Each structure stands twice: as structure tokens, then as C-alpha cells.
Amino acid sequence: MKDWSALRARFSHWLKGAEDKPVDVLPVRVSGTEYRQTRALPPAALGLDQALIWVVIGLLAWGLVMVYSASIAMPDNPRFGKIEHYHFLLRHSMALGVGFVGALMAFQISMKTWERLAVPMFLVALFLLVLVLVPGVGLVVNGARRWLPLGVMNFQPSELAKFAVLIYAANYMVRRMDVKERFFRAVWPMAVAVVMVGVLLLAEPDMGAFIVIVVISMGILFLGGVNARMFFLMAALVVAAFVTMIALSPWRRERIFAYLDPFSADHALGKGYQLSHALIAIGRGEMFGVGLGRSVEKLHWLPEAHTDFLLSVIGEEFGFVGILLLIIAFVWLTRRITEIGREAIALDRVFSGLVAQGVALWFGFQAFINMGVNLGALPTKGLTLPLMSFGGSAILMNLIAVAVVLRIDYENKLLSPRMRRI
């Protein structure tokens, strides 16, 4: 009996040790560079944010349908050569496939690793921005040198730059918390980094991507606790810089004038052509739209209908109701990602929180600009609608950003008081 009791006690001790052994080890910042270890459970045990995933899938699916609808008549235009009617549908589907693979890989990377990769990723983005400007390497489309041909798809380094600057800015704020007390001394290295990216983007030229990057970096500075008075001073300097760039550029000034009066004789067939036909498309849609696939403006009237002006085709085919539904979806998406960031900061995971809120700024601001341009509320600017417009590199980086947010949410759940009791 003694032997049996001893064996049972030993087995109970082994079983308890197996239960206490963590499935994985998750490092969590406590203060400064100090980390503590916590138990990690598989995602299936915690449950990913199903609502966020389904909203993203819904936007991707709707975007796929609308890219096909907006591009189905493009093969009839001699400018595109001999391509099939499903050419852009096939390429967009391939981009989604590559994006899903990239997202699955990104989700496996812990936020501690993303934090370590911040500087190397920023340097890689800078290198690619330089590489795309090299004659014979960068691909020129409509006078802009923004793409690197990779055979299967063309990669746009500016999309990687958005994500790289976001990660770098969040990492920078965590490393330089004295930004609150010594504003200019702490911020100038970050400002230099953004200016370097801006110079390369303006050389392409791609002012739209530069504006998004500036908003992301400044937003993270503000959310990181920068003094509000100094922040608004910096914002005023940035606005003044952009106004100066527009004033010194004749074709940018012409875009502003065309935005103010797109239907005038001087602009209707020039810089105001896209905007005027975008407004005509949305006007034709009225309340409920003309029906899926029945857009007239996409038939060679509205340029870039499958990319920058996809919303106009949505407005024509689904009407005001379709645009309103899309606005609600993006507002909800931005709000949910912001909440995930707040949860991370509440758990003392500042880097993760700033990254999530930076992604919310990215998606929300870019969607706002794209919708504003399509609705005639903002001057024409070449920015796509996140998760929906045609563009392989944009879809890839959007899905990787979503995967990183889901990873942040996963690590939040691991550290929540409820999960620590499990």
C-alpha cells in the first residue's frame, strides 16, 4: 500500500507539473527593457476576433466583385492591348492569395520580434524606394516610377514604406519616452527619417503615400504622449510645407483649381476629367444604384475605375445605400482596431498598442481620403481604397497589417486577467 500511495503521489506531482508547463512562452514588457514570461495558448483556445475577421473578409470579397465589374470592359480599350475580360480579376485573386499567405506568416511573428525588426525593416523600405528610382529597374506607368517588376506581380515599395514607418515610429516612441520632456531633441531623428522617405516618394512622384506616412507618424507621436502644444506647432509646419509644395508645382496647382470647378470648360477635359465623371457616376446611382454590372461610367469614361475610383463604380451600381454601408464598415473597422490598441496599452504593451492604433490611422485616413476624392470633397489624389481597390502590393501589406492587429489581440487575450486565471 505504501508503494501504491507513493506511486500515486508521484503521478499526481508529474500531472500537476505538466499542467503548469506553458505551451509557449510570451515575453511581455513590464518596464523599460525588463520582460516577464507568461503562458501562451494556441489561437483556437482563445478565439480570434471573429467580427474583425468577417468584416475584413466581407470587404475583400466585395472588392473582388467590384474590381471585376469595374474592369470587365477594359479589354475593349486598345490602350490595354490584348487581354482577357477576367485579366484584372485573375490578378486581383492572385494578390489575395499571396496576401493571405503573407498574413498567416505575419501572424506567427510575436510583437517582440516585430519590435526588433523595426529598424531593419525601415532600412529595407528605404533601399527599395531608392531602387525603384534607378532607370531600367523601376517600372514607369503614366509618368510615375513607383513599381518594381517581380514577374508574377509588380511591387510598390511605398506600400511597404507605410507599414515600415508605422512599426519604426511605434518602436521609436517606446525607445525615446523622453519625447514628452525634450520635444525637439527627441523628435528630430524621427523627423529626419520621415523626410528621407518623403524625398524619395516625391521623386517618384507619390505625394499621396507621403501624406499617409506623415499622418501615421504624427498620429503615433501624438498617441505616444507628445506635448499637445508642440504637436500642433509641428502639424502647422507640416501643413505649411505641403501648401508650399503645391504652390510651387504648376500641375498640383491645376489639380486644386480643377477640384474647385471640375465641370468648367478649362478643366472638364483636363485635370477635372476624373472627378467630373466620378460625380456623374455617383449621381446616376441615386439611392439604390443601377444594379451590379450596369455601370456606364466604367465603359472607358472613368479612368482608373478599378483602382482609385472604385468607390464611384460602387456608388453607381449600389447607390447611396452601398456607399453608406461601406462607410459604416470602415468606421467600425477603424474603431475596433483602435480598441485593440487601447487594450494593449492598458496591459502595459505600449509598442503593440501604438502599432494597432497606427494601423487604424492608416486604414481610416486612407479610406477617408479616397472617399473624399470620389465624392468631390477633396482634391484628386492617387490613393486606393484599403482592402478593396485593385493593387497587389497594397492588398498584401493591408492583409499583413490586419494579421499583426490580430496577433496583438491574441497576445492581449493571453495577458488579460481572465486568461491568467486559466
Summary of the structure (lengths in Angstrom):
residues: 422
radius of gyration: 24.4
end to end distance: 34.7
largest distance: 103.0
contacts: 1387
relative contact order: 0.14
helix: 68%
strand: 6%
